[in-house]
Structure formats: C-alpha cells, structure tokens
Amino acid sequence: MVSLPFSTQLINLFAGLLLLLSFAMLTQRRVLSLINLFAVQGFVLALSTSIVAWSTSQGHLYYSALLTLALKVVLLPWILHRLIRKLSVKWDVETLINIPATMLIGIALVIFAFNLAAPITLIGGTITRSTLGIATASVLLSFLMMITRRKAVSQVIGFLAMENGLFFAATSATYGMPMVVELGIALDVLVGTLIFGVFFFHIRETFESLDIHHLEKLKEH
Amino acid sequence: MELLLVLGVPFAGGIILAFWGHREYAPELNAGMSLLTFLAASALTVRIIADGPILVWNDMFFVDPFNVFLVALTAFVGFTTSLFSRPYMRIEAHTGRLSRSRLRLYHSMYQMFSFTMLLALLTNNVGILWVAMEAATLTTVLLVSLYRTPASLEAAWKYFILCGVGIAQALFGTILLYFAAEKVLGAGGTALLWTHLNQVKGDLQPTVLSLAFVFLLVGYGTKVGLAPLHNWLPDAHAEGPTPISAVLSGLLLNVALYAVVRTKVLVEGALGTHFAGNLMMGFGLLSVVVAAFLLSRQKDIKRLFAYSSVEHMGLMTFAFGIGGSVATFAGLLHMTVHSLTKSAIFFVVGHAAQKSGTQIMADIRGLIDTNPTIGWGLLIGSFAILGMPPFGVFASEFMLLTAAMHEQPWATPFLLASLGVAFAAIFGKVQPMVFGETTAKRLPHPPALIPVFVHLGIVLLLGLYIPPYLADWYRQAARLIG
C-alpha cells in the first residue's frame, strides 16, 4: 500500500464528501434542506480548493476558493432563501417517485463517470487527478436531479449543483481555469440565478404554482 | 480602435437604453446604436481585408477573415432588424401587448445581445467564448419571455433549462480542452487562446481532444438547434417578439456554429482523422431530415420558419463537416444567404401576423390584397429560402450538393429528398396565405419593409453574381477552417 501525502488524503476525503452530498441532493425532498445541502457542497468545494492551492502553492486557486465561498456559500444560498421565503414555498415537500430506482441509476452513472474519466486520469499530471471521476459523477448526478424534479426551484438548484461539479472538475484536472474565465463563469451563474429568481415570480403569478408540469403545453400539434 | 468601437457601442447602448429605453425616441436610439456598430464593423472589415488577421490587447482578441465576415453580417442584420423593430414594437405597444417598462427591457437587452454575440465572435479565448455564449442565452431568455404570457414563459423556461444544460456540457468540453492544452502550453491564461492552440494543435493529446469535441459539439450544438437537441428552438421563435426571432435565427445560431467550427479546426489538427467532421455530418444530416419532415405538421407560421432554420443549420453543419474548400465555401455562403433571407422572412411574417391578429396560418389569408408589399415579400422570401434559382440559397445549396456527391455520395439522396419535402410543405402553406380572400386589418404604424427588400436584393445578387472580392474573402476564410 502506497501511502499518500496528508493533503492528497484530505482532498480525496472532500471529493468523497462531494459525491455523498450529490446523492443526498438527489433524494432530498425538502426545498429548504436542498438549499442548505447546496451551501454545504459549496463549502466543501471551497475547502478542497484551498487545500489544493496550499499543497501545490498555486496562488490563484486561493482566489478561486474565496470566489466560491462568497458566491456559492453566501450569496447564492442567501438569494435562494429569500426567494423561497417570498414565494412561501419554504416548507414545501416534493413528492419524488421511486427513490430506490433513482439511486440505482445514480450508481450506474457513477460507474460510467469513472470509466469516462479513466483515460484522462492516466495522463493527468495534477495531484488531484484521481478525483476527476468524482467530479464527472457529480455533474451527471446533478443532471439526473434536474430530470427527476418537478419543481422549478429544485431544477435550478440542480443546475447550480452541476456548475459546482464542473468547477470541481476544473480544479482536479487542471488546477482551475484562467482567472478571467473563472470570473466570467461566476458572473454568468450569478446573473442566471437572478433571472431565474425573477422567473419564479412570473411563473407563479401566471400558473399559481411552481410545478413545471404546467409548462408542458407547447407540443407539436 | 475599430474593435473597441464594435464591442463598446452595443455595450454602452445596453446601458444607455436601460435608462431611456422606455422613451418615445428609444426605437430610433436603438437603431442609431446599431448603425454605429455596423459602421465600426464595416471599418474593421475593410482593415482586415487590407492588412490581414490582427491579434490585439495581449492576444485577447483575434480577428481573421473568417470571424470578421460573421462580425460584419451580425452587425448588418442587427442594424436592419433594429429598423424593422421600430414600427413593429410601436404597434405592439399600441395594441397593449407591451408596457413601457417592457420596452425598456427589450431595447436594453437587444443591445446587450448584440454585444455578447460580437464578443463571442471576436474573442481569442475559448473560455471567454463560452462565457459570451452563456451571456447571450441569458439575454435572449429575457427577450423570449417579454410578453409574459403562459406560452412565452414556458418557451423561455424550456430554452433556459435546455440551453443551460447544453452549455454546461460545452463548459466541460472547454475544461478538457484546457487540460490538454496546459500540458503543451503550460498553465495560465495563454493556454486557452485559440491562436496559441492552433499553433500546437498537432501536439495535443488526441484522446482528450476527441472526448472534448463530443462535449463541445453537444453543448454548442444545442444552441445551433441540431436535432435531436432542437426542442427549444421552435418554441423560443414562436413565443418571443418577431425581431428577436429574426436575430435568433439569423445570427445567434450562426455564432453557435462558429464556436463548433473553431473547435473542429483544433480537434481535426490533433487527431489527424476525420472524426470531428464525421460527427458534424451525422448531426447535420439528421437535423435536415428531421426538420424537413416536421415542417408539414406546423400550424403556427413562426414555428414553420423556425423548423426551416433547423433544416438550414443542419445543411451548414453538414457542409462544414465535409470540409475541403468547396464544401466550406458553400457553408459560408449558405450562412450569409440564410441569415439574410430568414431575417427578411421574419420581418414580413411579423407584420403579417400583426395584420391578421394571429400566428395561426389557417387564419392568415389574402396578404397580397391588403398589403401587396407584405404579400409579395412573403412569397419571394419563401421562394428564396426554398432554394429557387436565381437566389443565393440556390447557389450555396447547389455547391453543397455537388461537394456532397463528390465526397459523400450516400448522403445526397437524403439531402435531395429533404429539400423536396421542405419545398412541398412550405410552399403549400405560404400560397394560400398570400392569395385568397382577406380578413386582415390596417396597421396603426406603417410597416418597415425596406430592410426586407434590401436583404432579398442582396440574396438575389449573390445568386446571380458573387463579386470577386467577396469570393476571395470566402476562399480566404475557407482556407482557414477547411
């Protein structure tokens, strides 16, 4: 057994936590808890990014970690909390059909993700390359979450969680994208969430509910 | 300098119109801003043709014949659409479908949308290209949902979710591309610059790049409207205001295809095989066939022409997929004529729908009786888009078919059959709308039909005679990406 340096072990631990959180989000039925899980995911992401920054002395990753902390742990959850309070859907419980089946599909996705990432992991040069499989898996799990959800708010959280997974993929495969790109992505995500927020109100005003099955009228005639 | 203006004017316009976009003179202000952008873009084009490609501001922006051609096209159609939108949006406000604050949002977002498209075209950074494409999605989501009707909200939501997921795939592809590039170019900002990547494309890791291309094609392909990822497109076109349908079809789809073609150049260089081209041909052909057979089932006039856009984007993707000078030339020409024709058709369709008070084709009748220019515009535009000689679409489709017969003979029957089916579907629906008894009413503001005939005139000209400098320009661009 080859013993890994302590920092790598920590990063692997956080990667495992991220995967666990993705599964938790997949089956979480309370909107409020879903937002909290999203914030925790952001926090784990910021922690693991700063450990990567510390162990590889990549200075710019500290800024990425700070950006993640500010955007995904503080700002976005705050916006979402405000939204669900104003829309009074704070205590809403979503009916999810067939949680065991969803979990099984999720496990299959994880295996698929590891296979997909395997050739890239082999040629990777970063200390974090083994976590790329987990990053890919959490992207796919968020995708699955968006498909299975019927509420607008949870779909958006799925979308944001997918962005978290992509960010993790970027840090684990390449120590993060260039700063200007990362700032641009952060801006897009923030503006996107604000627009989604405005949208929720319009959707509720028009359909008197945030269920997206009301949004399936436009079909081929 | 020109570059600064091309990007700065629409950006400033977006901010200015966010304050004054609800005033009486806002439509003129919008058109004026678009005119300035167009003039700056023309100046930039002239300079590129004279001096060759330029790389400015720490290599952050890169202009070569390929993208300057799209910049010019984008600025031109953006300008003519703003002319069309003047009376169109006034009529919409007059009939009470839009309030003043919505008009302000509309004008501001119109300029921001132009800005994001031009940024996507001009940037040298593949990451910024992604950021600009995502920003373009966000601005158009606001524009599609402008009427706030249940149907428009649904269309915007679908657009947002589908394109959001799609563009997330493209981000994953970009990350993989950076991963491969970083090994060769070293970490930091330069590893995502397209010109740097292009120089070292032979050394990039092939496995990673082929995986990256799959993600990039699926991601940006969603925005191009390639089947089976085209679901958002007809809804967004039908439910948004018509000037937005015109720029979506005429410009945004082109910009997304531009992103695909740029990455294809890198991937083909790294792989040394025709993998990327084959994928593009497959998606392209599927889109052509699927769209052609869905055309005849449409009842809404804007959905009809939205499906026609899917078909034509499929043709272009197929042409770029074949590669080589003839097919790429055909693809570029088709990009130009499709943009011009399709936006002209949407201008006419917008006014026709306003006159009849509906977008349902069965209720639009006798356009030639009440307003001959609208009627003839729709008829001529439909002929042009269906690839009738002597229009430019005929020339590009003919070249494309010749190249296909030469390189990929198996695909030609599918293409020909689809074009035939599309012809029957569209012509059969347009003919009764143009002729016959009328029920239409007068419009409160005179429609702007000059842009329609300017566009169709250029398309006609391109079909009869391609000026040598333009042909040379296309050839230069084709060499860059062929």
Chai-1 contact restraints between the chains, C-beta under 6 A:
chainA,res_idxA,chainB,res_idxB,connection_type,confidence,min_distance_angstrom,max_distance_angstrom,comment,restraint_id
A,P119,B,T207,contact,1.0,0.0,6.0,A-B,restraint_1
A,I120,B,V208,contact,1.0,0.0,6.0,A-B,restraint_2
A,F159,B,G164,contact,1.0,0.0,6.0,A-B,restraint_3
A,M162,B,A168,contact,1.0,0.0,6.0,A-B,restraint_4
A,L166,B,L171,contact,1.0,0.0,6.0,A-B,restraint_5
A,L166,B,F172,contact,1.0,0.0,6.0,A-B,restraint_6
A,A169,B,I175,contact,1.0,0.0,6.0,A-B,restraint_7
A,A170,B,I175,contact,1.0,0.0,6.0,A-B,restraint_8
A,A173,B,F179,contact,1.0,0.0,6.0,A-B,restraint_9
A,T174,B,Y178,contact,1.0,0.0,6.0,A-B,restraint_10
A,T174,B,F179,contact,1.0,0.0,6.0,A-B,restraint_11
A,T174,B,E182,contact,1.0,0.0,6.0,A-B,restraint_12
A,M177,B,G127,contact,1.0,0.0,6.0,A-B,restraint_13
A,P178,B,G189,contact,1.0,0.0,6.0,A-B,restraint_14
A,P178,B,L192,contact,1.0,0.0,6.0,A-B,restraint_15
A,V181,B,G127,contact,1.0,0.0,6.0,A-B,restraint_16
A,G184,B,V131,contact,1.0,0.0,6.0,A-B,restraint_17
A,D188,B,V131,contact,1.0,0.0,6.0,A-B,restraint_18
A,D188,B,E134,contact,1.0,0.0,6.0,A-B,restraint_19
A,D188,B,A135,contact,1.0,0.0,6.0,A-B,restraint_20
A,V191,B,L138,contact,1.0,0.0,6.0,A-B,restraint_21
A,G192,B,L138,contact,1.0,0.0,6.0,A-B,restraint_22
A,I195,B,L138,contact,1.0,0.0,6.0,A-B,restraint_23
A,H202,B,R148,contact,1.0,0.0,6.0,A-B,restraint_24
A,H202,B,L153,contact,1.0,0.0,6.0,A-B,restraint_25
A,I203,B,L153,contact,1.0,0.0,6.0,A-B,restraint_26
A,T206,B,P150,contact,1.0,0.0,6.0,A-B,restraint_27
A,T206,B,L153,contact,1.0,0.0,6.0,A-B,restraint_28
A,L215,B,E154,contact,1.0,0.0,6.0,A-B,restraint_29
A,L215,B,W157,contact,1.0,0.0,6.0,A-B,restraint_30
A,L218,B,E154,contact,1.0,0.0,6.0,A-B,restraint_31
A,L218,B,D235,contact,1.0,0.0,6.0,A-B,restraint_32
A,H221,B,K299,contact,1.0,0.0,6.0,A-B,restraint_33
